Amino acid sequence: MHVARMHVEERMSYRVISKRLWEQIGKRISPRRLCQMVNEVAARAKDSKALQQEYQPQWSGYLQVDDKNLNVQGTQRKSLVGVDRTGDSMHYTLLTEPTQEHYTGFLECIVTELQYPLRGITTDFDPLFLAAVRRVLPGVPHQGCLWHAKELIKALMEYTQTERTYLQLQGKTQRWREALVDHKRYYNTEPMENAEAKLRDVEAQYAHKQAFLRAIMTMLYAPHRRRSTAHWHKLKKQYGTSYPRVVAWIETMWELLLAHHRDPQLAKTNAQAENFNKQLKRRFKTIEGFQSAQTAANYLNLVCGYLRCKPYTDCRGPRKVYNGKAPLELCHVHLHHHEWIKHVVYNA
């Protein structure tokens, strides 16, 4: 248990743990054996269904979901996670292959087996998630993540390519100007003049795209549907001919982008689920490899259980009141102590 706690709580690699144990107790334990010890503990970790049955958390009903690739046995596996608005990662799984049936089954498990009181859901624009929500949750308010929307819009308008070109030309012309200030002789200034002319053109394109993107985000984050609609009509008149692909995409996704107007409790982004999956990805990087997909699933249960029982320490703003409480406690679960391993592992 002590090794599992060192590995999970302090995110130590097995090589570092081996070194620490040698320093503390004078006993050498190979990293391979330490990995086996952690896997033995993880095999007894409770999954999301077992924790729900034991603790009966009272969730808010506003769900965020996300998927991310994790490296398991040298192959990419999909990690699906559902996070309640309280921050409780109430369901998680690893997929052998990402199919529509798996995504649909993931949402069905949340609603039926975990009895989640779903009031609204926020997803990215992954077609598998969109189809799963339409199939399993018809009529439930569904918000598309506005951060992902911004990234998709930037791709449609080739914003990143323009930004990169602008920065490269800006750096090049700046170096030439500095060289002239240093009185270095240039027999031919035509290349610099051409680059400066090109920089002016690209700078105008970049400024135009920046203004369009800012206007779109103002429209999407407007507090009322009527204001968003008014913004959109102005945007189409001003920029519609320049960015027809963006205009067509926004009109197709209009209701998905502005679902938060129907219910202010809906999260505008799936940032909590995204951040949770990022934590998992960082932790999986400390593992050189898993013996099997089941071993990886057990490890996932162990880490997710730990994060559900770990008190918040650095929340800011309105969430500052969460500090000192674990996500499960925010779901009205009374944890007698914060010895997470006793909550998460059978016979700990």
FENLINJO-V748957 format. One record per residue. RES is the residue in one small letter. PHI is phi as a letter, one per 30 degrees, with the letter a starting at -180 (* if undefined). NEAR is the number of other C-alpha atoms within 8 Angstrom. D_CENTER is the distance of its C-alpha to the mean C-alpha in whole Angstrom. Layout:
BEGIN
res=RES phi=PHI near=NEAR d_center=D_CENTER
res=RES phi=PHI near=NEAR d_center=D_CENTER
END
This chain:
BEGIN
res=m phi=* near=7 d_center=30
res=h phi=d near=5 d_center=30
res=v phi=d near=10 d_center=29
res=a phi=d near=10 d_center=26
res=r phi=d near=10 d_center=25
res=m phi=d near=11 d_center=26
res=h phi=d near=12 d_center=23
res=v phi=d near=10 d_center=20
res=e phi=d near=6 d_center=21
res=e phi=c near=7 d_center=22
res=r phi=h near=9 d_center=20
res=m phi=d near=10 d_center=23
res=s phi=d near=9 d_center=24
res=y phi=d near=11 d_center=27
res=r phi=d near=8 d_center=29
res=v phi=d near=8 d_center=28
res=i phi=d near=13 d_center=29
res=s phi=e near=13 d_center=32
res=k phi=d near=9 d_center=33
res=r phi=d near=8 d_center=33
res=l phi=d near=12 d_center=35
res=w phi=d near=11 d_center=38
res=e phi=d near=7 d_center=38
res=q phi=d near=6 d_center=38
res=i phi=c near=6 d_center=40
res=g phi=i near=7 d_center=42
res=k phi=b near=6 d_center=40
res=r phi=c near=8 d_center=39
res=i phi=b near=9 d_center=36
res=s phi=d near=8 d_center=34
res=p phi=e near=10 d_center=31
res=r phi=d near=7 d_center=31
res=r phi=d near=8 d_center=33
res=l phi=d near=12 d_center=30
res=c phi=d near=9 d_center=27
res=q phi=d near=8 d_center=30
res=m phi=d near=10 d_center=30
res=v phi=d near=11 d_center=26
res=n phi=d near=11 d_center=26
res=e phi=d near=8 d_center=29
res=v phi=d near=11 d_center=28
res=a phi=d near=13 d_center=24
res=a phi=d near=9 d_center=27
res=r phi=c near=9 d_center=28
res=a phi=d near=13 d_center=24
res=k phi=d near=13 d_center=24
res=d phi=d near=8 d_center=21
res=s phi=d near=10 d_center=19
res=k phi=d near=10 d_center=23
res=a phi=d near=8 d_center=25
res=l phi=d near=11 d_center=23
res=q phi=d near=11 d_center=23
res=q phi=d near=7 d_center=27
res=e phi=d near=6 d_center=28
res=y phi=c near=7 d_center=26
res=q phi=h near=8 d_center=26
res=p phi=d near=9 d_center=23
res=q phi=c near=7 d_center=24
res=w phi=d near=11 d_center=20
res=s phi=d near=9 d_center=20
res=g phi=j near=11 d_center=19
res=y phi=c near=15 d_center=16
res=l phi=c near=13 d_center=14
res=q phi=b near=15 d_center=10
res=v phi=b near=15 d_center=9
res=d phi=a near=13 d_center=6
res=d phi=b near=10 d_center=8
res=k phi=a near=8 d_center=8
res=n phi=d near=9 d_center=11
res=l phi=b near=10 d_center=13
res=n phi=d near=10 d_center=16
res=v phi=b near=11 d_center=19
res=q phi=h near=9 d_center=23
res=g phi=i near=6 d_center=22
res=t phi=c near=6 d_center=20
res=q phi=d near=8 d_center=17
res=r phi=c near=12 d_center=16
res=k phi=d near=13 d_center=13
res=s phi=c near=13 d_center=11
res=l phi=c near=13 d_center=11
res=v phi=b near=15 d_center=10
res=g phi=c near=13 d_center=11
res=v phi=b near=15 d_center=11
res=d phi=d near=14 d_center=14
res=r phi=e near=13 d_center=14
res=t phi=d near=10 d_center=16
res=g phi=j near=8 d_center=13
res=d phi=d near=11 d_center=14
res=s phi=d near=14 d_center=12
res=m phi=d near=10 d_center=15
res=h phi=a near=10 d_center=15
res=y phi=a near=11 d_center=14
res=t phi=a near=9 d_center=15
res=l phi=c near=9 d_center=16
res=l phi=c near=10 d_center=17
res=t phi=d near=7 d_center=20
res=e phi=a near=6 d_center=20
res=p phi=d near=8 d_center=17
res=t phi=c near=7 d_center=20
res=q phi=d near=9 d_center=20
res=e phi=d near=6 d_center=22
res=h phi=d near=9 d_center=19
res=y phi=d near=12 d_center=17
res=t phi=d near=14 d_center=20
res=g phi=d near=8 d_center=21
res=f phi=d near=9 d_center=17
res=l phi=d near=11 d_center=18
res=e phi=d near=10 d_center=21
res=c phi=d near=9 d_center=21
res=i phi=d near=11 d_center=19
res=v phi=d near=11 d_center=22
res=t phi=c near=8 d_center=25
res=e phi=d near=8 d_center=25
res=l phi=c near=9 d_center=22
res=q phi=h near=7 d_center=24
res=y phi=d near=9 d_center=21
res=p phi=d near=8 d_center=23
res=l phi=d near=10 d_center=20
res=r phi=c near=9 d_center=21
res=g phi=a near=12 d_center=18
res=i phi=b near=15 d_center=15
res=t phi=b near=17 d_center=12
res=t phi=b near=16 d_center=10
res=d phi=d near=13 d_center=9
res=f phi=c near=10 d_center=13
res=d phi=d near=7 d_center=13
res=p phi=e near=6 d_center=17
res=l phi=d near=9 d_center=16
res=f phi=d near=12 d_center=14
res=l phi=d near=10 d_center=17
res=a phi=d near=10 d_center=20
res=a phi=d near=13 d_center=19
res=v phi=d near=12 d_center=18
res=r phi=d near=8 d_center=22
res=r phi=d near=8 d_center=23
res=v phi=c near=9 d_center=22
res=l phi=b near=8 d_center=22
res=p phi=d near=7 d_center=24
res=g phi=i near=4 d_center=25
res=v phi=d near=9 d_center=22
res=p phi=e near=10 d_center=20
res=h phi=b near=11 d_center=17
res=q phi=c near=17 d_center=15
res=g phi=d near=16 d_center=13
res=c phi=d near=14 d_center=10
res=l phi=d near=10 d_center=12
res=w phi=d near=7 d_center=10
res=h phi=d near=11 d_center=10
res=a phi=d near=12 d_center=14
res=k phi=d near=10 d_center=14
res=e phi=d near=8 d_center=13
res=l phi=d near=8 d_center=15
res=i phi=d near=9 d_center=18
res=k phi=d near=11 d_center=18
res=a phi=d near=9 d_center=19
res=l phi=d near=9 d_center=21
res=m phi=c near=10 d_center=23
res=e phi=h near=8 d_center=23
res=y phi=d near=11 d_center=22
res=t phi=d near=8 d_center=21
res=q phi=d near=7 d_center=24
res=t phi=d near=11 d_center=26
res=e phi=d near=9 d_center=24
res=r phi=d near=8 d_center=25
res=t phi=d near=9 d_center=28
res=y phi=d near=12 d_center=29
res=l phi=d near=8 d_center=28
res=q phi=d near=8 d_center=30
res=l phi=d near=12 d_center=33
res=q phi=d near=9 d_center=33
res=g phi=d near=8 d_center=33
res=k phi=d near=8 d_center=36
res=t phi=d near=11 d_center=38
res=q phi=d near=8 d_center=37
res=r phi=d near=8 d_center=39
res=w phi=d near=9 d_center=42
res=r phi=d near=8 d_center=42
res=e phi=d near=8 d_center=42
res=a phi=d near=9 d_center=45
res=l phi=d near=10 d_center=47
res=v phi=d near=7 d_center=47
res=d phi=d near=6 d_center=48
res=h phi=i near=6 d_center=51
res=k phi=d near=7 d_center=50
res=r phi=d near=5 d_center=52
res=y phi=b near=6 d_center=51
res=y phi=d near=4 d_center=53
res=n phi=b near=5 d_center=51
res=t phi=c near=7 d_center=49
res=e phi=d near=6 d_center=48
res=p phi=e near=7 d_center=45
res=m phi=d near=9 d_center=43
res=e phi=d near=8 d_center=44
res=n phi=d near=8 d_center=43
res=a phi=d near=10 d_center=39
res=e phi=d near=10 d_center=40
res=a phi=d near=8 d_center=41
res=k phi=d near=9 d_center=38
res=l phi=d near=11 d_center=35
res=r phi=d near=8 d_center=37
res=d phi=d near=8 d_center=36
res=v phi=d near=11 d_center=32
res=e phi=d near=9 d_center=32
res=a phi=d near=8 d_center=33
res=q phi=d near=9 d_center=31
res=y phi=d near=12 d_center=28
res=a phi=d near=8 d_center=29
res=h phi=d near=8 d_center=29
res=k phi=d near=10 d_center=26
res=q phi=d near=8 d_center=25
res=a phi=d near=8 d_center=27
res=f phi=d near=10 d_center=26
res=l phi=d near=10 d_center=22
res=r phi=d near=8 d_center=23
res=a phi=d near=10 d_center=25
res=i phi=d near=10 d_center=22
res=m phi=d near=9 d_center=20
res=t phi=d near=8 d_center=23
res=m phi=d near=12 d_center=23
res=l phi=d near=10 d_center=20
res=y phi=c near=7 d_center=20
res=a phi=e near=9 d_center=23
res=p phi=d near=7 d_center=24
res=h phi=b near=7 d_center=26
res=r phi=d near=9 d_center=27
res=r phi=d near=6 d_center=30
res=r phi=d near=10 d_center=29
res=s phi=d near=13 d_center=26
res=t phi=d near=9 d_center=29
res=a phi=d near=8 d_center=31
res=h phi=e near=10 d_center=29
res=w phi=d near=10 d_center=28
res=h phi=d near=8 d_center=32
res=k phi=d near=8 d_center=32
res=l phi=d near=12 d_center=29
res=k phi=d near=10 d_center=31
res=k phi=d near=7 d_center=34
res=q phi=d near=7 d_center=33
res=y phi=b near=9 d_center=31
res=g phi=e near=10 d_center=31
res=t phi=d near=7 d_center=33
res=s phi=d near=5 d_center=31
res=y phi=b near=9 d_center=28
res=p phi=d near=8 d_center=29
res=r phi=d near=8 d_center=26
res=v phi=d near=10 d_center=24
res=v phi=d near=10 d_center=26
res=a phi=d near=8 d_center=26
res=w phi=d near=8 d_center=23
res=i phi=d near=9 d_center=22
res=e phi=d near=7 d_center=25
res=t phi=d near=6 d_center=24
res=m phi=c near=8 d_center=21
res=w phi=e near=8 d_center=22
res=e phi=d near=6 d_center=22
res=l phi=d near=9 d_center=19
res=l phi=d near=14 d_center=18
res=l phi=c near=12 d_center=20
res=a phi=d near=13 d_center=20
res=h phi=d near=12 d_center=19
res=h phi=d near=9 d_center=23
res=r phi=d near=7 d_center=24
res=d phi=b near=8 d_center=22
res=p phi=d near=7 d_center=21
res=q phi=d near=6 d_center=19
res=l phi=d near=12 d_center=17
res=a phi=d near=13 d_center=13
res=k phi=d near=10 d_center=13
res=t phi=b near=13 d_center=9
res=n phi=c near=14 d_center=7
res=a phi=d near=6 d_center=5
res=q phi=d near=10 d_center=7
res=a phi=d near=14 d_center=5
res=e phi=d near=11 d_center=1
res=n phi=d near=8 d_center=4
res=f phi=d near=10 d_center=6
res=n phi=d near=13 d_center=6
res=k phi=d near=8 d_center=6
res=q phi=d near=8 d_center=9
res=l phi=d near=10 d_center=10
res=k phi=d near=10 d_center=10
res=r phi=d near=8 d_center=12
res=r phi=d near=9 d_center=15
res=f phi=d near=9 d_center=15
res=k phi=d near=8 d_center=16
res=t phi=d near=9 d_center=19
res=i phi=c near=8 d_center=21
res=e phi=d near=5 d_center=23
res=g phi=a near=7 d_center=23
res=f phi=c near=10 d_center=23
res=q phi=d near=7 d_center=27
res=s phi=a near=7 d_center=25
res=a phi=d near=10 d_center=23
res=q phi=d near=6 d_center=24
res=t phi=d near=12 d_center=24
res=a phi=d near=11 d_center=20
res=a phi=d near=10 d_center=19
res=n phi=d near=13 d_center=22
res=y phi=d near=11 d_center=20
res=l phi=d near=10 d_center=16
res=n phi=d near=13 d_center=19
res=l phi=d near=13 d_center=20
res=v phi=d near=10 d_center=17
res=c phi=d near=10 d_center=15
res=g phi=d near=13 d_center=18
res=y phi=d near=12 d_center=19
res=l phi=d near=8 d_center=15
res=r phi=d near=11 d_center=17
res=c phi=c near=13 d_center=20
res=k phi=d near=11 d_center=19
res=p phi=d near=10 d_center=20
res=y phi=d near=11 d_center=18
res=t phi=b near=6 d_center=20
res=d phi=b near=6 d_center=18
res=c phi=d near=10 d_center=17
res=r phi=b near=6 d_center=19
res=g phi=i near=5 d_center=20
res=p phi=d near=5 d_center=21
res=r phi=d near=8 d_center=19
res=k phi=d near=9 d_center=21
res=v phi=d near=6 d_center=23
res=y phi=d near=10 d_center=20
res=n phi=e near=11 d_center=21
res=g phi=j near=7 d_center=23
res=k phi=c near=10 d_center=22
res=a phi=d near=12 d_center=20
res=p phi=e near=16 d_center=17
res=l phi=d near=11 d_center=20
res=e phi=d near=11 d_center=23
res=l phi=d near=10 d_center=21
res=c phi=c near=12 d_center=22
res=h phi=i near=8 d_center=25
res=v phi=c near=11 d_center=25
res=h phi=c near=5 d_center=28
res=l phi=c near=6 d_center=27
res=h phi=d near=4 d_center=31
res=h phi=a near=5 d_center=29
res=h phi=c near=8 d_center=26
res=e phi=d near=6 d_center=27
res=w phi=e near=11 d_center=24
res=i phi=d near=9 d_center=26
res=k phi=d near=9 d_center=28
res=h phi=d near=8 d_center=26
res=v phi=c near=12 d_center=24
res=v phi=c near=13 d_center=27
res=y phi=d near=9 d_center=30
res=n phi=h near=4 d_center=33
res=a phi=d near=6 d_center=31
END
